[in-house]
């Protein structure tokens, strides 16, 4: 009877469990190729986005995880974005919980970026619509509030230049190179909290509340050796009540 009772209880509670609206474990190569788009800047400064333009070495599936690699002669991190949009209305109402696992080397860092739709004082043309970014390295965890406006008017999107990213909030300690860590990033309105292996690590107050639209991952290094970062088990869901 006990197994039957456990099954019935699980069925009754199932509707109450928060469902992940985005879930990726990088186990399906075909699905990965369809739902993720690589991007970055080549050594000669050319912007490269998409299969056939981005370097294939930037992102590969490696032992059931996603490995990102940036090379010393490349000024921009190797990036990859999810093509599927996040459920904006649902996340705006409940808040968002983003969870993933990450591993870096002694000289590299891995970054998760969240993008939105400009709802503050800046127009769509005056900002690149970053909401926030979390940077993970052996030196520590760093949060950025997404404030990145144009440095000067530009004729088209390709020629726009934005102010550099400045990470305002930092954790006390970093991560051990070569070790997998579980990260959780919670966004509720303008409040941001980050948990590393279940313990609160760093917090931030955003300048404005923006609907979340998409996410991307980036790998970078010290520009002396390749910057390697591994990502796995990404999940995005509304915050539980």
C-alpha positions as CSV (number, residue, x, y, z in Angstrom):
1,X,0.0,0.0,0.0
2,X,2.8,2.4,0.8
3,X,4.1,2.6,-2.8
4,X,0.5,3.2,-4.0
5,X,0.0,6.0,-1.5
6,X,3.3,7.6,-2.6
7,X,2.2,7.5,-6.2
8,X,-1.2,9.1,-5.4
9,X,0.5,11.8,-3.4
10,X,2.8,12.6,-6.2
11,X,0.0,12.8,-8.7
12,X,-2.0,15.2,-6.4
13,X,1.0,17.5,-5.9
14,X,2.1,17.5,-9.6
15,X,0.1,20.6,-10.6
16,X,1.6,22.5,-7.7
17,X,5.2,21.9,-8.7
18,X,6.8,24.8,-10.7
19,X,7.4,23.7,-14.3
20,X,10.6,24.7,-16.0
21,X,9.7,26.8,-19.1
22,X,13.2,26.3,-20.5
23,X,15.3,23.2,-19.7
24,X,18.5,22.1,-21.4
25,X,20.9,19.3,-20.5
26,X,22.8,19.2,-23.8
27,X,22.2,15.5,-24.3
28,X,20.7,15.9,-27.8
29,X,23.0,17.2,-30.4
30,X,20.3,17.8,-33.0
31,X,18.2,19.8,-30.6
32,X,21.2,21.8,-29.5
33,X,22.0,22.8,-33.1
34,X,18.4,23.9,-33.6
35,X,18.0,25.9,-30.4
36,X,21.3,27.6,-29.9
37,X,23.2,30.2,-32.0
38,X,26.9,30.8,-31.5
39,X,28.3,34.3,-31.8
40,X,31.6,36.2,-31.2
41,X,34.2,38.4,-32.8
42,X,37.0,36.9,-34.9
43,X,40.6,37.8,-34.4
44,X,40.4,40.3,-37.3
45,X,37.5,42.1,-35.6
46,X,34.7,40.6,-37.8
47,X,31.5,39.9,-36.0
48,X,30.5,36.2,-36.6
49,X,27.1,34.8,-35.7
50,X,25.5,31.5,-36.7
51,X,26.6,28.1,-37.9
52,X,29.1,28.6,-40.8
53,X,30.2,32.0,-39.6
54,X,31.1,31.5,-36.0
55,X,34.2,29.3,-35.2
56,X,33.1,25.7,-34.6
57,X,35.7,25.5,-31.9
58,X,33.9,28.1,-29.8
59,X,31.1,25.7,-28.7
60,X,31.1,21.9,-28.6
61,X,29.2,19.2,-26.7
62,X,31.7,17.5,-24.4
63,X,30.9,14.6,-22.1
64,X,27.3,15.5,-21.7
65,X,27.9,19.2,-21.2
66,X,28.4,22.3,-23.3
67,X,32.0,23.6,-23.5
68,X,32.8,27.1,-24.5
69,X,36.2,28.2,-25.7
70,X,37.6,31.7,-26.4
71,X,41.1,32.2,-27.9
72,X,43.7,34.8,-26.8
73,X,43.6,36.8,-30.0
74,X,39.8,37.3,-29.8
75,X,38.7,40.5,-28.0
76,X,35.1,39.4,-27.5
77,X,34.1,36.3,-25.5
78,X,32.8,33.3,-27.3
79,X,29.0,33.5,-26.9
80,X,25.9,31.4,-27.6
81,X,22.3,32.4,-27.4
82,X,19.1,30.5,-27.0
83,X,16.7,31.0,-29.9
84,X,13.6,30.2,-27.9
85,X,12.1,33.2,-26.1
86,X,11.4,33.1,-22.4
87,X,7.8,33.4,-21.2
88,X,7.8,37.1,-20.5
89,X,4.4,37.6,-19.0
90,X,4.7,34.6,-16.6
91,X,8.2,35.5,-15.4
92,X,7.2,39.2,-15.0
93,X,4.4,38.3,-12.7
94,X,6.1,35.6,-10.6
95,X,9.7,36.4,-11.0
96,X,12.3,34.2,-12.5
97,X,14.6,31.4,-11.2
98,X,17.5,30.5,-13.5
99,X,19.6,27.5,-12.5
100,X,22.6,25.8,-14.1
101,X,25.8,24.1,-13.4
102,X,29.2,25.5,-14.3
103,X,32.9,24.7,-14.3
104,X,35.8,27.0,-15.2
105,X,39.6,26.8,-15.2
106,X,42.1,28.9,-13.2
107,X,42.3,31.6,-15.9
108,X,38.8,31.5,-17.4
109,X,35.3,32.7,-16.6
110,X,31.8,31.7,-17.6
111,X,29.0,34.2,-17.9
112,X,25.2,33.9,-18.2
113,X,23.5,37.0,-19.6
114,X,19.8,37.9,-19.5
115,X,18.2,40.2,-22.1
116,X,14.9,42.0,-22.0
117,X,12.8,44.7,-23.6
118,X,13.7,48.3,-22.7
119,X,11.0,49.6,-20.4
120,X,12.9,52.4,-18.7
121,X,14.2,55.8,-19.8
122,X,16.2,54.4,-22.8
123,X,14.7,53.6,-26.2
124,X,15.3,50.3,-27.9
125,X,17.8,52.1,-30.2
126,X,19.8,53.6,-27.2
127,X,20.5,50.3,-25.3
128,X,21.4,46.8,-26.1
129,X,18.7,45.5,-23.7
130,X,20.9,43.7,-21.3
131,X,19.0,43.1,-18.0
132,X,21.9,41.6,-16.1
133,X,24.8,39.3,-16.3
134,X,26.5,36.9,-13.8
135,X,30.2,36.2,-14.3
136,X,31.8,33.2,-12.6
137,X,35.6,32.7,-12.1
138,X,38.2,31.6,-9.6
139,X,38.4,35.2,-8.5
140,X,34.7,35.4,-7.5
141,X,31.1,35.9,-8.7
142,X,30.3,39.2,-10.2
143,X,26.9,40.8,-11.1
144,X,26.3,43.5,-13.6
145,X,23.1,45.6,-13.7
146,X,22.8,45.7,-17.5
147,X,23.2,49.5,-17.9
148,X,24.9,49.8,-21.3
149,X,23.9,52.7,-23.5
150,X,25.3,53.8,-26.8
151,X,28.5,55.9,-26.7
152,X,27.4,57.9,-29.7
153,X,24.6,57.9,-32.4
154,X,24.9,55.2,-35.0
155,X,23.5,54.8,-38.5
156,X,22.7,51.1,-38.2
157,X,22.7,48.3,-35.6
158,X,26.0,46.8,-36.8
159,X,28.0,50.0,-36.2
160,X,26.6,50.7,-32.7
161,X,29.1,50.9,-29.9
162,X,28.1,50.6,-26.3
163,X,29.8,51.5,-23.0
164,X,31.9,48.6,-21.6
165,X,30.4,46.2,-19.1
166,X,31.2,47.1,-15.4
167,X,30.5,44.5,-12.8
168,X,29.3,46.4,-9.7
169,X,28.6,43.6,-7.2
170,X,31.1,40.9,-6.3
171,X,31.2,37.9,-4.0
172,X,33.7,37.4,-1.2
173,X,35.2,34.2,-2.6
174,X,35.4,32.4,-6.0
175,X,35.1,28.9,-7.2
176,X,37.7,26.1,-7.3
177,X,39.0,25.6,-10.9
178,X,38.0,22.2,-12.5
179,X,35.0,21.7,-10.1
180,X,31.4,21.7,-11.0
181,X,29.1,24.2,-9.1
182,X,25.4,24.6,-8.9
183,X,24.2,28.2,-9.5
184,X,20.7,29.7,-8.9
185,X,19.9,33.3,-10.0
186,X,16.6,34.7,-8.8
187,X,15.1,37.9,-10.3
188,X,12.0,39.4,-8.8
189,X,11.2,43.0,-10.0
190,X,14.5,44.8,-9.4
191,X,15.8,42.4,-6.8
192,X,18.5,39.9,-7.8
193,X,19.9,37.1,-5.6
194,X,22.5,34.5,-6.5
195,X,23.1,31.2,-4.7
196,X,26.2,29.1,-5.1
197,X,25.7,25.5,-4.1
198,X,22.7,26.5,-2.0
199,X,24.3,29.4,-0.2
200,X,23.5,33.1,-1.0
201,X,26.6,34.5,-2.6
202,X,25.8,38.0,-4.1
203,X,22.8,40.3,-4.4
204,X,22.0,43.4,-6.5
205,X,19.3,46.0,-7.0
206,X,18.6,46.7,-10.7
207,X,18.0,50.3,-11.9
208,X,14.6,49.2,-13.4
209,X,12.3,46.3,-13.8
210,X,12.5,44.8,-17.3
211,X,10.6,41.8,-18.8
212,X,13.1,39.0,-19.5
213,X,13.2,37.9,-23.1
214,X,16.2,35.7,-23.7
215,X,19.5,34.4,-22.4
216,X,23.0,33.7,-23.6
217,X,26.2,32.0,-22.3
218,X,29.8,33.2,-22.7
219,X,33.3,31.9,-22.2
220,X,36.3,34.1,-21.9
221,X,39.9,33.9,-20.6
222,X,42.9,36.0,-19.6
223,X,44.0,36.5,-23.2
224,X,47.2,34.5,-22.6
225,X,45.6,31.0,-22.9
226,X,42.3,29.7,-24.2
227,X,39.4,30.6,-21.9
228,X,37.4,27.4,-21.2
229,X,34.0,27.2,-19.5
230,X,31.5,24.3,-19.2
231,X,27.8,24.7,-18.7
232,X,25.1,22.1,-18.0
233,X,21.5,21.5,-16.7
234,X,20.1,25.0,-17.5
235,X,16.6,25.6,-16.3
236,X,14.4,28.8,-16.3
237,X,11.1,28.8,-14.4
238,X,8.8,31.2,-12.5
239,X,9.7,31.6,-8.8
240,X,7.5,29.4,-6.6
241,X,4.9,31.2,-4.5
